Amino acid sequence: MTTKTSNHNFIRLQELQIVARSALRDTLRNRHASYMFDSVLKAHENNLKKILLCSDLQKLFPDSGQYTGDFDEFDISCLYKLLREIEPDDSDNCMSAHIERLRIFRNTLAHSKDQALNDEEFKKEWSKLHKSIVELGGQKYHNVVREKLNSTDGNSNMSEIINDILYSKEKKLEQFVETEISKTILQQLKEHQIVIIRGGPKSGKTLTAFYAAFQLRKLMTIAYIQPLKQKI
């Protein structure tokens, strides 16, 4: 039964939502200096255009000039998407920034075209990730990360890495719905050993590829060959 008090409580929570919006707005302001925000927007323009409303995009990317506002005109949904999609500044040490760095790091590796880093890029990314892991997980992870860095055999844990990737995908495949297209892809792989899967963003290309890979895995034995550590 709805009472006057319960209605009043609901209204009070709505008021708190306004405060929450202000907190998100201030977080975005603190994370990115206003004089640099236009360059930040341009760097993430393609991704933002996929997830933001047209009305918000028109404000952020005007036909002439650049965005010079202070985020007052955006609601919680838009502010959240901006905070989520735009990588935090290196000086931002709040918990959400560290969590976001791990998400971006994972996506960067997963979608890398070259699958390679030069020494300078490697050191920069390793340092950022090391800091975020320790800040989130505690000091016990410091030595774990250091041991990984000091390992001279880059292939020593390849089997572990591959199994970890396969396990994470296998969990997702528990809810995979087999379709005629996925059956056709699997059949093409069996017959020709290669297939190209094309589709739009988030259309299920990667998951379908893993589905086919796991189905093939059931039909064959895959052995991991350790690299030779000594010359013969």
C-alpha positions as CSV (number, residue, x, y, z in Angstrom):
1,M,0.0,0.0,0.0
2,T,1.4,3.4,-1.1
3,T,1.4,5.9,1.7
4,K,2.3,9.6,2.0
5,T,5.5,8.7,3.7
6,S,6.6,6.2,1.1
7,N,5.9,8.7,-1.7
8,H,7.9,11.2,0.3
9,N,10.8,8.8,0.5
10,F,10.7,8.2,-3.2
11,I,10.9,11.9,-3.9
12,R,13.8,12.3,-1.5
13,L,15.7,9.6,-3.4
14,Q,15.0,11.5,-6.6
15,E,16.6,14.5,-5.0
16,L,19.7,12.5,-4.2
17,Q,19.9,11.5,-7.8
18,I,20.6,15.1,-8.6
19,V,23.5,15.1,-6.2
20,A,24.8,11.9,-7.8
21,R,24.7,13.6,-11.2
22,S,26.8,16.4,-9.8
23,A,29.3,13.9,-8.4
24,L,29.7,12.2,-11.8
25,R,30.1,15.6,-13.4
26,D,32.8,16.7,-11.0
27,T,34.6,13.3,-11.5
28,L,34.7,14.0,-15.2
29,R,35.9,17.5,-14.6
30,N,38.7,16.3,-12.3
31,R,39.7,13.5,-14.6
32,H,40.1,15.7,-17.7
33,A,41.2,19.3,-17.8
34,S,38.7,21.5,-19.7
35,Y,41.4,23.0,-22.0
36,M,42.4,19.4,-23.2
37,F,38.9,17.9,-23.4
38,D,38.3,18.6,-27.0
39,S,41.4,16.6,-28.0
40,V,40.2,13.8,-25.7
41,L,36.8,13.8,-27.3
42,K,38.3,13.6,-30.8
43,A,40.5,10.6,-29.8
44,H,37.4,8.7,-28.7
45,E,35.0,10.1,-31.2
46,N,34.3,6.8,-33.1
47,N,33.4,4.9,-30.0
48,L,31.3,7.7,-28.5
49,K,29.3,8.0,-31.6
50,K,28.2,4.3,-31.2
51,I,26.9,4.7,-27.7
52,L,25.7,8.3,-27.1
53,L,22.3,9.8,-28.0
54,C,22.3,12.1,-31.1
55,S,21.3,15.0,-28.9
56,D,24.4,14.5,-26.7
57,L,26.6,14.0,-29.7
58,Q,25.4,17.3,-31.2
59,K,26.5,19.1,-28.0
60,L,29.9,17.4,-27.8
61,F,30.7,17.5,-31.5
62,P,29.1,20.8,-32.8
63,D,29.1,21.5,-36.6
64,S,31.5,24.4,-36.0
65,G,33.9,25.0,-33.2
66,Q,34.4,22.7,-30.2
67,Y,32.7,21.7,-27.0
68,T,33.3,24.4,-24.3
69,G,30.7,23.5,-21.7
70,D,31.2,22.1,-18.2
71,F,29.0,19.0,-18.5
72,D,26.0,20.6,-16.7
73,E,23.7,19.7,-19.7
74,F,24.3,16.0,-19.5
75,D,22.3,13.4,-17.5
76,I,23.7,10.5,-15.5
77,S,23.5,8.1,-18.4
78,C,25.7,10.3,-20.6
79,L,28.1,11.1,-17.9
80,Y,28.6,7.5,-17.1
81,K,29.3,6.6,-20.7
82,L,31.8,9.4,-21.0
83,L,33.6,8.2,-17.8
84,R,33.5,4.6,-19.0
85,E,34.7,5.1,-22.5
86,I,37.3,7.8,-22.0
87,E,40.5,6.4,-20.5
88,P,41.3,8.1,-17.1
89,D,44.3,10.4,-16.9
90,D,47.5,8.8,-15.5
91,S,47.3,11.0,-12.4
92,D,43.8,9.7,-11.5
93,N,44.3,7.2,-8.7
94,C,40.7,6.6,-7.6
95,M,39.5,3.0,-7.5
96,S,37.1,3.4,-10.5
97,A,40.0,4.7,-12.6
98,H,42.1,1.7,-11.8
99,I,39.2,-0.6,-12.6
100,E,38.7,1.2,-15.9
101,R,42.3,0.9,-16.9
102,L,42.1,-2.9,-16.5
103,R,39.0,-3.0,-18.7
104,I,40.7,-0.9,-21.4
105,F,43.8,-2.9,-21.1
106,R,41.9,-6.1,-21.7
107,N,40.1,-4.7,-24.7
108,T,43.3,-3.3,-26.2
109,L,44.9,-6.7,-26.1
110,A,41.8,-8.5,-27.4
111,H,41.4,-6.2,-30.4
112,S,45.1,-5.6,-31.2
113,K,45.8,-5.9,-34.9
114,D,49.6,-6.0,-34.7
115,Q,49.8,-8.1,-31.4
116,A,53.2,-6.5,-30.8
117,L,54.6,-3.7,-28.6
118,N,58.0,-2.0,-28.8
119,D,60.1,-1.8,-25.6
120,E,59.0,1.8,-24.8
121,E,55.3,1.0,-25.2
122,F,55.7,-2.2,-23.2
123,K,57.4,-0.4,-20.3
124,K,54.7,2.3,-20.2
125,E,51.8,-0.1,-20.3
126,W,53.3,-2.5,-17.8
127,S,54.0,0.3,-15.4
128,K,50.4,1.5,-15.6
129,L,48.9,-2.0,-15.2
130,H,51.3,-2.9,-12.4
131,K,50.2,0.1,-10.4
132,S,46.5,-0.5,-11.0
133,I,46.7,-4.2,-10.0
134,V,48.5,-3.4,-6.8
135,E,46.1,-0.6,-5.9
136,L,43.1,-2.8,-6.4
137,G,44.4,-6.2,-5.2
138,G,46.8,-5.1,-2.5
139,Q,50.6,-5.2,-1.9
140,K,50.7,-9.0,-2.3
141,Y,50.4,-8.6,-6.0
142,H,53.5,-6.4,-6.2
143,N,55.8,-9.4,-6.1
144,V,53.6,-11.4,-8.4
145,V,53.9,-8.7,-11.1
146,R,57.6,-8.3,-10.5
147,E,58.2,-12.0,-11.0
148,K,56.3,-11.9,-14.3
149,L,58.4,-8.9,-15.4
150,N,61.7,-10.6,-14.4
151,S,60.9,-13.8,-16.2
152,T,63.4,-14.2,-19.0
153,D,61.4,-16.9,-20.8
154,G,58.5,-15.1,-22.6
155,N,56.9,-18.4,-23.5
156,S,57.1,-20.2,-20.2
157,N,53.5,-19.4,-19.2
158,M,51.9,-19.6,-22.7
159,S,50.0,-22.8,-21.9
160,E,48.6,-21.1,-18.8
161,I,47.6,-18.0,-20.8
162,I,45.9,-20.0,-23.5
163,N,44.0,-22.1,-21.0
164,D,42.8,-19.0,-19.2
165,I,41.5,-17.5,-22.4
166,L,39.8,-20.7,-23.3
167,Y,38.2,-21.1,-19.9
168,S,36.8,-17.5,-20.0
169,K,35.3,-18.1,-23.4
170,E,34.0,-21.5,-22.5
171,K,31.9,-20.0,-19.7
172,K,30.3,-17.6,-22.2
173,L,29.6,-20.4,-24.6
174,E,27.3,-22.1,-22.0
175,Q,24.5,-19.8,-23.2
176,F,25.5,-19.8,-26.8
177,V,22.5,-20.5,-29.1
178,E,23.5,-22.6,-32.1
179,T,22.2,-21.2,-35.4
180,E,22.2,-22.2,-39.1
181,I,25.0,-19.7,-39.6
182,S,27.2,-21.1,-36.8
183,K,26.6,-24.6,-38.2
184,T,27.7,-23.5,-41.7
185,I,30.8,-21.8,-40.3
186,L,31.8,-25.0,-38.5
187,Q,31.2,-27.1,-41.6
188,Q,33.3,-24.7,-43.7
189,L,36.1,-25.0,-41.2
190,K,36.0,-28.8,-41.3
191,E,36.1,-28.8,-45.1
192,H,38.5,-25.9,-45.9
193,Q,40.4,-25.3,-42.5
194,I,39.7,-21.5,-42.9
195,V,36.7,-19.2,-42.9
196,I,36.2,-15.4,-42.7
197,I,33.5,-14.2,-40.4
198,R,32.2,-10.7,-41.2
199,G,29.6,-8.6,-39.3
200,G,28.9,-5.4,-37.6
201,P,30.0,-4.4,-34.1
202,K,28.7,-6.7,-31.3
203,S,27.1,-9.0,-33.8
204,G,28.7,-12.1,-32.2
205,K,31.7,-12.6,-34.5
206,T,34.2,-13.4,-31.8
207,L,31.9,-15.7,-29.8
208,T,30.9,-17.6,-32.9
209,A,34.5,-18.1,-33.8
210,F,35.2,-19.5,-30.3
211,Y,32.1,-21.7,-30.6
212,A,33.6,-23.2,-33.8
213,A,37.0,-23.5,-32.2
214,F,35.6,-25.4,-29.2
215,Q,33.6,-27.7,-31.5
216,L,36.7,-28.5,-33.5
217,R,38.7,-29.0,-30.3
218,K,36.4,-31.9,-29.3
219,L,37.4,-33.6,-32.5
220,M,41.1,-33.4,-32.1
221,T,43.9,-33.5,-29.6
222,I,45.8,-30.3,-29.1
223,A,49.1,-30.5,-27.4
224,Y,51.1,-27.5,-26.2
225,I,54.8,-27.9,-27.0
226,Q,57.1,-26.3,-24.6
227,P,60.0,-24.3,-26.2
228,L,63.5,-25.7,-25.9
229,K,65.4,-24.1,-23.1
230,Q,68.8,-25.4,-24.2
231,K,70.4,-25.7,-27.6
232,I,71.0,-29.2,-28.7
